[in-house]
Amino acid sequence: PEVKWFRDDKELAPSFKVKMVKAKEVVTLTISGVTEKMSGVYKVVATNKVGTAEHSAPVTVRGMYV
């Protein structure tokens, strides 16, 4: 399937911080150097010839307290 990732309904694009990997039946989104501004509702949408499936989850990034 074609897989797209979104944060707050805006499509994410691969970059040096944002990695999207598809290995067989597993897709992974990895974001490095996250900040509190990157909190939001993350959604993955998978589409193929038989339809579309999606899942979303709220993600909260909090500052590190030492």
C-alpha positions in Angstrom: 0.0 0.0 0.0 0.9 3.7 -0.3 1.4 5.1 3.2 1.2 8.8 4.2 1.9 10.4 7.6 0.2 13.5 8.9 0.4 15.8 11.9 -2.7 17.9 12.6 -4.0 17.0 9.1 -0.8 18.4 7.4 1.2 15.8 5.4 4.7 15.1 6.8 7.6 15.1 4.3 10.8 13.1 4.8 13.7 15.1 6.0 16.9 14.8 8.1 14.7 14.7 11.2 11.7 12.8 9.8 12.3 9.2 8.7 9.5 7.1 7.2 10.4 3.4 6.8 8.4 0.6 5.3 9.7 -2.9 5.9 7.4 -5.7 4.6 4.1 -5.2 6.5 5.5 -2.7 9.1 5.7 1.1 8.6 7.5 3.3 11.0 7.7 7.0 11.6 10.7 8.3 13.5 11.2 11.9 14.4 14.5 13.1 16.0 15.1 16.3 17.9 11.5 16.7 18.9 10.2 19.9 20.6 7.0 20.7 22.4 5.8 22.4 19.2 5.7 19.0 17.5 2.8 17.8 19.7 -0.4 17.1 17.9 -2.6 14.5 16.4 -0.5 12.1 14.3 -2.2 10.0 11.6 -1.1 7.3 9.2 -3.1 6.6 6.1 -2.6 3.4 4.1 -4.2 3.1 0.6 -4.2 0.3 -1.9 -6.6 -1.0 -4.6 -9.1 -2.4 -2.2 -9.4 0.7 0.0 -8.0 2.9 2.7 -7.2 2.4 6.4 -6.1 5.0 8.8 -5.3 5.4 12.5 -4.6 8.5 14.5 -3.3 9.2 18.0 -2.6 12.4 20.0 1.1 12.8 20.9 2.3 15.2 23.5 5.9 16.2 23.7 7.0 17.6 27.0 10.2 19.3 28.0 12.9 17.3 29.8 13.2 18.1 33.4 16.5 17.2 35.0 
